[in-house]
Amino acid sequence: MSTPGLRERKKQRMYETVSDIAVRLFLEKGFDAVSVAEVAAAAEISKPTLFRYFPAKEDLVLYRIADHEGEAARVVAEGAGTAPVEALRRHFVEGLERGDPVTGLNGHPDVLAFHALLYGTPSLVARAHAHQERSEAALADVLGGDLDARLAAGQIMAVLRVLALENWRRIAAGERVADVRPDAVAAAERAFGRLAAGLPPHLQRPSHPARPSHQSCPPQPGETR
């Protein structure tokens, strides 16, 4: 992959800066209590400029997880020679070991606050669901694109979501990450084992290098395919 040019780096910094300012305001006052105009003023940009980067208010928050869109598909595509569910199991367990926020097993106050904002705001939950659907579609495409692949992708994404939510809920309730981690690993092993056993035989075998897919790169917030 080529190194981004100056223009692209400046654009990326704008995304990050505006999203960070917005999330800080939303955490301080509540998502519904902060207007887009207030975010734009705090970021010292105009509303039209803000909307060029973030077409919807929810995108200001979802930008934080935009790079995870299509992650399951990328893990499978890059794991040629490994059964898809096994590649995803390894990836998730490795995430648990390093405390990746996407697994829910992270006790940093900023991470807990962000997840509370995300899961506690209905419009953000709805927007995150669209993110989940695009990730599911990308995974189904990598798995073959047929009905079996779509069913498998739906099950896999549901497992990833439920495991992460369970970990976050326990940490948010006050349990220590070190105490939750063994249960989280055991639950992941159990869930992925059941997934693998229930999939059609051709999805239990090692995957071949994936064909190029229009879903391979996540869109920018608000971008549609």
C-alpha positions as CSV (number, residue, x, y, z in Angstrom):
1,M,0.0,0.0,0.0
2,S,1.4,3.4,-1.0
3,T,2.0,6.1,1.6
4,P,-0.8,8.6,1.7
5,G,0.0,12.0,0.2
6,L,-0.1,15.3,2.1
7,R,-3.7,16.0,1.0
8,E,-4.9,12.7,2.2
9,R,-3.0,13.0,5.5
10,K,-4.6,16.5,6.1
11,K,-8.0,15.0,5.4
12,Q,-7.4,12.2,7.8
13,R,-6.3,14.6,10.5
14,M,-9.5,16.6,10.0
15,Y,-11.6,13.5,10.4
16,E,-9.8,12.6,13.6
17,T,-9.8,16.1,15.1
18,V,-13.5,16.8,14.5
19,S,-14.5,13.3,15.7
20,D,-12.5,13.7,18.9
21,I,-14.0,17.2,19.6
22,A,-17.5,15.8,18.9
23,V,-17.1,12.8,21.1
24,R,-15.7,14.9,24.0
25,L,-18.8,17.2,23.8
26,F,-21.2,14.3,23.6
27,L,-19.6,12.7,26.6
28,E,-19.8,15.9,28.6
29,K,-23.4,16.9,27.7
30,G,-25.1,14.0,26.0
31,F,-25.4,13.2,22.4
32,D,-28.9,14.7,21.9
33,A,-27.9,17.9,23.9
34,V,-25.1,18.9,21.5
35,S,-26.0,20.3,18.1
36,V,-23.9,19.9,14.9
37,A,-23.5,23.7,14.9
38,E,-21.9,23.5,18.4
39,V,-19.5,20.8,17.2
40,A,-18.6,22.9,14.1
41,A,-18.0,25.9,16.3
42,A,-15.8,24.0,18.7
43,A,-13.8,22.6,15.7
44,E,-13.6,26.1,14.2
45,I,-15.1,25.0,10.9
46,S,-18.4,25.8,9.2
47,K,-21.4,23.5,9.2
48,P,-21.1,22.8,5.5
49,T,-17.5,21.8,5.9
50,L,-18.4,19.5,8.8
51,F,-21.1,17.9,6.7
52,R,-18.7,17.3,3.9
53,Y,-16.7,15.1,6.2
54,F,-19.6,13.7,8.3
55,P,-22.9,13.6,6.4
56,A,-24.8,12.5,9.6
57,K,-24.3,13.6,13.2
58,E,-24.0,9.9,14.2
59,D,-21.0,9.6,11.9
60,L,-19.0,11.8,14.2
61,V,-19.1,9.0,16.8
62,L,-19.0,6.0,14.5
63,Y,-15.8,7.3,12.9
64,R,-14.1,5.8,15.9
65,I,-15.0,2.3,14.8
66,A,-15.0,2.9,11.0
67,D,-11.7,1.0,10.5
68,H,-13.3,-2.1,12.0
69,E,-16.0,-2.2,9.2
70,G,-15.2,-5.3,7.1
71,E,-12.6,-6.5,9.6
72,A,-14.0,-10.1,9.7
73,A,-13.9,-10.2,5.9
74,R,-10.3,-9.0,5.9
75,V,-9.3,-11.6,8.5
76,V,-10.7,-14.4,6.4
77,A,-9.3,-13.1,3.1
78,E,-5.8,-12.7,4.7
79,G,-6.0,-16.2,6.3
80,A,-5.9,-18.2,3.1
81,G,-5.0,-21.8,4.1
82,T,-6.9,-21.5,7.4
83,A,-10.6,-22.4,7.9
84,P,-12.6,-19.1,8.1
85,V,-14.0,-19.7,11.6
86,E,-10.6,-20.7,12.9
87,A,-9.0,-17.5,11.5
88,L,-11.7,-15.5,13.2
89,R,-11.4,-17.3,16.5
90,R,-7.6,-16.7,16.6
91,H,-8.1,-13.0,15.7
92,F,-10.7,-12.5,18.4
93,V,-8.8,-14.4,21.1
94,E,-5.6,-12.4,20.2
95,G,-7.7,-9.2,20.6
96,L,-8.8,-10.4,24.1
97,E,-5.2,-10.9,25.1
98,R,-4.2,-7.4,24.0
99,G,-7.3,-5.7,25.3
100,D,-8.6,-4.6,22.0
101,P,-11.6,-2.3,22.7
102,V,-13.6,-4.0,19.9
103,T,-13.7,-7.2,22.0
104,G,-15.2,-5.3,24.9
105,L,-12.4,-6.4,27.2
106,N,-10.9,-3.0,28.0
107,G,-11.2,-1.2,31.2
108,H,-9.8,2.2,30.2
109,P,-12.2,4.9,31.4
110,D,-12.3,6.5,27.9
111,V,-13.2,3.2,26.3
112,L,-15.9,2.5,28.8
113,A,-17.3,6.0,28.4
114,F,-17.3,5.7,24.6
115,H,-19.1,2.4,24.7
116,A,-21.7,3.7,27.2
117,L,-22.3,6.6,24.7
118,L,-22.6,4.3,21.8
119,Y,-24.8,1.6,23.3
120,G,-26.8,4.1,25.3
121,T,-27.9,6.3,22.4
122,P,-30.7,4.8,20.2
123,S,-29.7,6.7,17.0
124,L,-26.1,5.5,17.4
125,V,-27.2,1.9,18.0
126,A,-29.2,2.1,14.7
127,R,-26.3,3.6,12.9
128,A,-24.0,0.9,14.3
129,H,-26.4,-1.7,13.0
130,A,-25.9,-0.4,9.5
131,H,-22.2,-0.8,10.1
132,Q,-22.8,-4.4,11.2
133,E,-24.8,-5.1,8.1
134,R,-22.1,-3.9,5.8
135,S,-19.5,-6.0,7.7
136,E,-21.8,-9.0,7.4
137,A,-22.3,-8.5,3.7
138,A,-18.5,-8.2,3.1
139,L,-17.9,-11.4,5.1
140,A,-20.6,-13.3,3.2
141,D,-18.9,-12.1,-0.1
142,V,-15.5,-13.5,1.0
143,L,-17.2,-16.8,2.1
144,G,-18.6,-17.3,-1.3
145,G,-21.7,-15.1,-1.5
146,D,-24.3,-17.9,-1.6
147,L,-27.1,-18.6,0.9
148,D,-24.8,-20.7,3.1
149,A,-22.3,-18.0,3.1
150,R,-24.8,-15.3,4.1
151,L,-26.2,-17.5,6.9
152,A,-22.7,-18.2,8.2
153,A,-21.8,-14.5,8.0
154,G,-24.9,-13.6,10.0
155,Q,-24.1,-16.2,12.7
156,I,-20.4,-15.1,12.9
157,M,-21.2,-11.4,13.2
158,A,-23.8,-12.2,15.9
159,V,-21.3,-14.2,17.9
160,L,-18.7,-11.4,17.7
161,R,-21.2,-8.8,18.8
162,V,-22.6,-10.8,21.7
163,L,-19.2,-11.8,23.0
164,A,-18.0,-8.1,22.9
165,L,-21.2,-6.8,24.6
166,E,-21.0,-9.4,27.4
167,N,-17.4,-8.4,28.1
168,W,-18.2,-4.7,28.1
169,R,-21.2,-5.2,30.4
170,R,-19.1,-7.0,33.0
171,I,-16.3,-4.5,32.9
172,A,-18.7,-1.6,33.0
173,A,-20.4,-3.2,36.0
174,G,-17.1,-3.0,37.9
175,E,-15.3,-6.3,37.3
176,R,-11.6,-6.3,36.7
177,V,-10.3,-7.0,33.2
178,A,-7.9,-9.7,34.6
179,D,-10.9,-11.5,36.2
180,V,-13.1,-11.4,33.2
181,R,-10.4,-12.4,30.6
182,P,-10.4,-16.2,31.4
183,D,-14.2,-16.4,31.1
184,A,-14.0,-14.3,27.9
185,V,-11.5,-16.6,26.3
186,A,-13.4,-19.7,27.3
187,A,-16.7,-18.2,26.0
188,A,-15.0,-17.3,22.7
189,E,-13.5,-20.8,22.3
190,R,-16.9,-22.4,23.1
191,A,-18.8,-20.1,20.7
192,F,-16.5,-20.5,17.8
193,G,-16.3,-24.2,18.4
194,R,-20.1,-24.4,18.1
195,L,-20.0,-22.2,15.0
196,A,-17.5,-24.4,13.3
197,A,-19.4,-27.6,14.0
198,G,-22.6,-26.2,12.6
199,L,-21.3,-24.8,9.3
200,P,-21.6,-26.6,6.0
201,P,-18.5,-28.7,5.2
202,H,-17.2,-26.4,2.5
203,L,-17.0,-23.6,5.0
204,Q,-15.1,-25.7,7.6
205,R,-12.2,-26.2,5.2
206,P,-9.3,-23.9,4.8
207,S,-10.1,-21.0,2.5
208,H,-8.4,-20.1,-0.8
209,P,-7.1,-16.6,-1.6
210,A,-10.1,-14.4,-1.9
211,R,-11.1,-12.8,-5.2
212,P,-11.0,-8.9,-5.3
213,S,-14.1,-7.5,-3.7
214,H,-15.6,-4.1,-3.8
215,Q,-16.2,-4.6,0.0
216,S,-12.6,-5.0,0.8
217,C,-12.0,-1.4,2.1
218,P,-14.4,0.3,4.6
219,P,-16.1,3.4,3.4
220,Q,-15.5,6.8,5.0
221,P,-18.2,7.7,7.5
222,G,-21.5,8.4,5.6
223,E,-20.1,7.1,2.3
224,T,-22.3,4.7,0.5
225,R,-21.3,2.0,-2.0
